[in-house]
Amino acid sequence: MKRQRESVDEMTGLDILRDLVSINTVNPPGNERAAAVYLKELLEPAGFLCRIQELGDGRANFIAQLGREDGVELIFNGHLDVVPAVGHWDTNPFELCESGDGKKAYGRGVCDMKGGVAAMCRAALAIARAGGPERGMLKLLFVADEEDANRGTRAYLRDIWDVEMGDGDGKSDPVYAVIGEPTNLEVAVAHRGVARSYVDIRGAARHAALPEDGHSSIEKLPDVLRTISEVNRELGKRTHPVLPPPGISITMVDAYEKDNVVPGKVRLLTDFRILPDMGYGEAEEILRNALHGAGIEHVEIRNHFFMPGGEISPDDEFVTRCCEIAGRMGDRTSEPQAFDASCEQCFLMEAGVKAVILGPGSLEQAHTRNEFLEVEQLERAAVIYEEIAREILGVAHLE
């Protein structure tokens, strides 16, 4: 996998993407360390100070920096793990395959989000070749475990807070980040969070041969479903400048005990998409009060997973600059958008980093069979990232 120094400058984003796709980082188990080692071998010869942050069991973050410790910092951020490649694929999901006309590249993670990582690396190599930042630092932060529990980003922020941010006052110079999740190269400024809860509906178990008595968990289920639908109608009245309203989906129903037993418990898993100003406590309270108000008794709600929403003001100067660059490089007008899925913008924003989401590919391709990325978007993403770095860090243009 290691490449000689003389060939690095000639590598395209597609070359880097091909190498990354061939490294199986399906989460679980992740094995992102192998991808981190590859990136270190790619970028270190170009002058980047590289570090592999070990998380154990083959999990690792990759961190590279170029420039000065003092001054503004620009982070190119992405994740190295991908979701499993289940089902039938027309091609090997871990071997990049181009369409006959060369316009599309297929493989697991090309869109979510090794394409963004590859484009960022290609831009970073161009920036190093141009002499690097004239002010501040370019940092590449590619993390593990984004597709599960966000262990990589949490570990990085703990490490940076202790090492670089001292007593918690934060850096005096601004820190910006571009997250390369797939946005079709639109600038996304906000995403909803997610509060997942186990909802246990309890009732009297009985032999299936006995008549209904209205007290079983199964007989309560229609009322619970109807109540959640009513909650969604109320939530639909909430507004946000960019994001859609919050809403609850049910992603699991589990009740089976035995073929001839009406079970004593039905367990639901709810996925509550929340606005950035909502916490888990508010989400649980909304659900609990609704079920109680509907007269549904013996219901227990337990936190399964929580990730807050994130947002940066659409009027922020960094957003304006990114929109201008993305629009100029695409010969169009670019306006701040919503990111429809959750991502790690929320954690960076909580740490004081001004973060936008901007990457090649469509979210509709994420987590799908025969995942693909348009090669033209991959190439244009690298140009956009490079231009953002030039404006923020004062990188010179090559003659």
C-alpha positions in Angstrom: 0.0 0.0 0.0 2.9 2.3 0.7 3.8 4.7 -2.2 7.1 6.2 -3.1 7.5 10.0 -2.6 7.9 10.7 -6.3 4.5 9.3 -7.1 2.5 11.0 -4.4 2.2 14.4 -6.1 0.8 12.6 -9.2 -1.9 10.8 -7.3 -5.5 11.9 -8.0 -8.4 11.9 -5.6 -9.6 8.7 -7.3 -6.2 7.0 -6.7 -6.5 7.8 -3.0 -10.1 6.7 -2.9 -9.2 3.4 -4.6 -6.7 2.7 -1.9 -9.0 3.6 1.0 -11.9 1.5 -0.4 -9.6 -1.5 -0.5 -9.0 -1.2 3.3 -11.9 -2.8 5.0 -13.0 -0.6 7.8 -16.6 -1.9 8.3 -17.8 -1.0 11.7 -18.1 -3.2 13.7 -15.3 -4.0 14.2 -13.8 -0.9 12.4 -10.1 -1.7 12.0 -9.6 2.0 11.1 -5.9 1.8 12.2 -5.0 0.2 8.8 -6.5 3.2 7.0 -4.6 5.6 9.4 -1.3 3.9 8.7 -2.0 4.3 4.9 -2.7 8.0 5.3 0.4 8.5 7.4 2.5 6.9 4.6 0.7 9.1 2.1 1.1 12.4 3.8 4.2 12.3 5.9 6.5 12.4 2.9 4.7 15.6 1.8 5.8 17.4 5.0 2.8 16.7 7.3 3.4 16.0 11.0 1.4 12.8 11.4 0.1 11.0 14.4 -2.0 7.9 14.9 -4.1 8.2 18.0 -4.6 4.7 19.3 -8.0 3.6 20.6 -7.2 -0.1 21.0 -8.4 -3.2 19.3 -7.3 -2.0 15.8 -9.2 1.3 16.2 -7.4 4.6 15.7 -7.8 8.2 14.6 -5.4 9.8 12.1 -4.2 13.4 12.8 -1.9 15.4 10.5 -0.9 19.0 10.6 0.9 21.4 8.4 1.8 25.0 9.4 2.2 26.9 12.7 0.8 26.1 16.1 -0.2 29.7 16.7 -2.8 31.4 14.6 -6.0 30.3 12.9 -6.6 26.6 12.5 -8.6 24.9 9.7 -9.6 21.3 10.2 -10.5 18.9 7.3 -12.6 16.3 9.1 -14.1 13.0 8.2 -14.5 9.4 9.4 -12.7 6.3 8.3 -15.2 3.6 9.3 -18.0 2.5 7.0 -21.2 0.5 7.4 -21.4 -3.2 6.5 -21.8 -4.1 2.8 -24.8 -6.4 3.2 -26.9 -7.9 0.4 -26.0 -8.5 -3.2 -23.6 -6.1 -4.8 -22.9 -6.0 -8.6 -19.2 -5.5 -7.9 -16.8 -6.2 -5.0 -17.7 -3.5 -2.4 -14.1 -3.4 -1.3 -12.6 -2.9 -4.7 -13.2 0.4 -6.4 -15.0 -0.1 -9.7 -15.6 2.6 -12.3 -18.6 2.7 -14.6 -17.9 2.2 -18.3 -18.0 5.9 -19.0 -15.8 6.7 -16.0 -18.3 9.0 -14.5 -19.1 6.9 -11.4 -17.0 5.1 -8.8 -18.6 2.2 -6.9 -17.6 0.7 -3.6 -18.5 0.7 0.1 -17.8 4.1 1.6 -17.1 6.0 -1.6 -19.9 8.4 -0.7 -20.0 8.0 3.1 -17.4 9.1 3.4 -14.1 8.0 2.0 -14.7 10.2 -1.0 -14.6 13.2 1.2 -11.5 11.9 2.9 -9.8 11.3 -0.4 -10.7 14.8 -1.7 -9.4 16.4 1.5 -6.1 14.4 1.2 -5.7 15.5 -2.5 -6.3 19.1 -1.5 -3.8 18.8 1.4 -1.1 17.5 -0.9 -1.7 20.4 -3.2 -1.5 22.8 -0.3 1.8 21.3 0.8 3.2 21.5 -2.7 2.4 25.2 -2.7 4.5 25.8 0.4 1.8 25.3 3.1 -0.1 27.9 5.1 1.3 31.4 5.3 -0.6 31.8 8.6 -1.9 29.2 11.1 -2.3 25.5 10.6 -4.1 23.0 8.3 -5.1 19.9 10.3 -6.5 16.7 8.9 -8.7 14.8 11.4 -10.0 11.5 10.3 -11.7 9.5 13.1 -12.8 6.1 14.0 -16.3 4.9 15.1 -18.5 7.7 13.6 -21.0 5.1 12.4 -21.6 3.8 16.0 -20.7 5.5 19.2 -18.4 8.4 18.1 -15.5 7.0 20.1 -12.9 8.6 17.8 -14.1 12.2 18.0 -14.7 12.0 21.7 -11.2 10.7 22.2 -9.7 13.4 20.0 -11.5 16.2 21.8 -10.6 14.9 25.2 -7.0 14.7 24.1 -6.9 18.2 22.5 -8.7 19.7 25.4 -6.1 18.4 27.8 -3.1 19.1 25.6 -3.9 22.2 23.6 -6.8 24.0 25.4 -5.3 23.9 28.9 -7.7 25.2 31.6 -10.8 25.0 29.3 -10.7 28.6 28.1 -10.2 27.4 24.5 -7.8 28.7 21.9 -7.6 32.5 21.4 -7.4 32.1 17.7 -10.4 30.8 15.7 -10.7 27.2 14.7 -12.7 26.3 11.7 -13.7 22.9 10.3 -15.1 21.4 7.1 -16.7 18.0 7.6 -16.7 16.0 4.3 -20.0 14.2 4.7 -22.0 13.9 1.4 -23.9 17.1 0.7 -23.7 17.2 -3.1 -21.1 19.9 -2.5 -23.7 22.2 -0.9 -22.8 23.9 2.4 -24.8 22.4 5.2 -24.9 24.4 8.5 -27.1 22.3 10.7 -28.3 18.7 11.5 -30.9 17.3 13.8 -29.8 15.2 16.8 -31.1 11.8 17.7 -32.5 10.5 21.0 -33.1 6.7 20.9 -35.1 5.1 23.7 -36.3 1.7 24.6 -40.0 1.9 25.4 -41.3 -1.1 27.4 -45.0 -1.7 27.5 -46.0 -4.1 30.2 -49.2 -6.0 30.7 -50.5 -9.4 31.9 -49.1 -12.4 30.1 -51.5 -15.1 29.4 -52.1 -18.4 27.4 -52.9 -17.6 23.8 -56.0 -19.8 24.1 -57.7 -17.5 26.6 -59.8 -14.6 25.4 -58.6 -11.0 25.3 -59.1 -9.1 28.5 -57.7 -5.7 27.5 -54.8 -5.8 29.9 -52.0 -7.4 27.7 -49.1 -5.5 26.4 -50.1 -6.4 22.8 -53.5 -4.8 23.3 -51.9 -1.6 24.5 -49.7 -1.3 21.4 -52.3 0.3 19.1 -52.9 3.1 21.6 -49.1 3.7 21.9 -48.7 3.9 18.1 -51.6 6.2 17.8 -50.2 8.5 20.6 -46.8 8.7 18.9 -48.5 9.7 15.6 -50.3 12.5 17.5 -47.0 13.6 19.0 -45.5 13.8 15.5 -48.4 16.0 14.4 -47.7 18.4 17.3 -43.9 18.3 16.7 -44.6 19.2 13.0 -45.6 22.7 14.2 -42.1 23.5 15.4 -40.0 25.6 13.1 -36.3 26.1 12.5 -34.5 28.4 10.0 -33.0 25.5 8.1 -34.0 22.2 9.6 -37.2 20.2 9.3 -39.2 19.8 12.5 -38.4 17.1 15.1 -40.1 13.7 14.7 -40.3 10.2 16.2 -40.0 7.0 14.3 -40.3 3.4 15.6 -37.4 1.3 14.4 -38.0 -2.0 16.3 -40.9 -3.9 17.8 -40.0 -6.9 19.9 -42.5 -9.0 21.9 -42.1 -12.7 21.2 -42.0 -15.2 24.2 -43.5 -18.4 22.8 -45.9 -19.5 20.1 -48.7 -20.0 22.5 -48.0 -17.1 24.9 -49.4 -13.5 24.8 -46.3 -11.7 26.0 -46.1 -9.7 29.1 -43.9 -7.0 27.5 -43.6 -5.3 24.2 -40.4 -3.4 23.6 -40.2 -0.6 21.1 -37.1 1.3 20.0 -37.9 4.9 19.1 -35.7 7.2 17.1 -36.5 10.8 18.0 -34.9 13.3 15.7 -34.5 16.5 17.7 -33.6 20.1 17.0 -30.2 21.5 18.2 -31.7 23.2 21.2 -33.3 20.0 22.5 -31.7 17.6 25.0 -32.4 14.0 25.8 -34.4 15.0 28.9 -36.8 17.0 26.9 -37.3 14.3 24.3 -38.0 11.7 26.9 -40.4 14.1 28.7 -42.4 14.7 25.5 -42.8 11.0 25.0 -43.6 10.1 28.6 -46.1 12.9 29.0 -47.9 11.9 25.8 -48.2 8.3 26.8 -49.3 9.2 30.3 -51.8 11.7 29.0 -53.3 9.0 26.8 -53.9 6.9 29.9 -51.4 4.2 28.9 -50.1 2.7 32.1 -47.1 0.5 33.0 -44.7 2.0 30.4 -41.0 2.4 31.0 -38.7 4.6 28.9 -34.9 4.0 29.0 -32.2 6.0 27.2 -30.4 3.9 24.5 -28.4 6.5 22.6 -28.2 10.2 22.4 -26.4 12.6 20.0 -27.2 16.3 20.1 -28.1 18.4 17.1 -25.6 20.9 15.8 -25.7 24.2 14.0 -23.7 27.2 13.0 -25.5 30.4 12.1 -26.2 30.7 8.4 -25.0 34.3 8.7 -21.6 33.4 10.1 -18.7 34.8 8.1 -17.2 31.3 7.7 -20.4 30.0 6.2 -20.6 32.9 3.8 -17.1 32.3 2.6 -17.7 28.6 2.1 -20.9 29.3 0.2 -19.2 31.8 -2.0 -16.3 29.4 -2.8 -18.6 26.4 -3.4 -20.8 28.5 -5.7 -17.9 29.9 -7.6 -16.3 26.5 -8.2 -19.7 25.1 -9.3 -20.7 28.1 -11.4 -23.9 28.6 -9.4 -25.4 30.2 -6.3 -24.8 28.3 -3.1 -27.0 28.9 0.0 -26.8 27.3 3.5 -28.6 24.0 3.6 -29.6 21.4 6.2 -27.8 18.1 6.5 -30.5 15.5 6.7 -28.7 12.9 8.8 -26.8 13.2 12.1 -23.1 13.9 12.1 -20.3 15.0 14.3 -20.7 18.7 13.7 -22.4 18.9 17.1 -19.3 17.8 19.0 -17.0 20.1 17.2 -19.3 23.1 17.7 -19.6 22.2 21.5 -15.8 22.4 21.6 -15.8 25.9 20.1 -15.0 24.9 16.5 -17.0 26.7 13.8 -17.9 23.7 11.5 -19.8 23.4 8.2 -20.6 20.2 6.4 -19.5 20.1 2.8 -18.6 17.0 0.8 -19.0 15.1 -2.5 -21.8 12.6 -3.1 -25.4 12.3 -2.2 -26.7 11.1 1.2 -29.2 9.0 -0.8 -26.2 6.7 -1.6 -25.1 6.3 2.0 -25.6 2.9 3.5 -27.0 1.5 0.2 -26.0 -1.5 -2.0 -23.9 -0.5 -5.0 -23.0 2.7 -3.3 -21.5 5.2 -5.9 -19.9 8.6 -6.2 -19.8 10.8 -9.2 -16.1 11.2 -10.1 -16.6 14.8 -11.1 -17.8 15.7 -7.6 -14.8 14.0 -6.1 -12.5 16.1 -8.2 -14.4 19.4 -7.6 -14.5 18.7 -3.9 -10.7 18.7 -3.8 -10.6 22.1 -5.6 -13.2 23.6 -3.2 -11.3 22.3 -0.1 -8.0 23.7 -1.5 -9.6 27.1 -2.2 -11.1 27.3 1.3 -7.6 26.6 2.7 -6.2 29.3 0.5 -8.6 31.9 1.8 -8.4 30.9 5.5 -4.7 30.1 5.8 -3.2 32.3 3.0 -1.9 29.4 0.9 -0.1 30.6 -2.1 -1.2 29.7 -5.7 1.3 27.6 -7.7 2.6 29.3 -10.8 
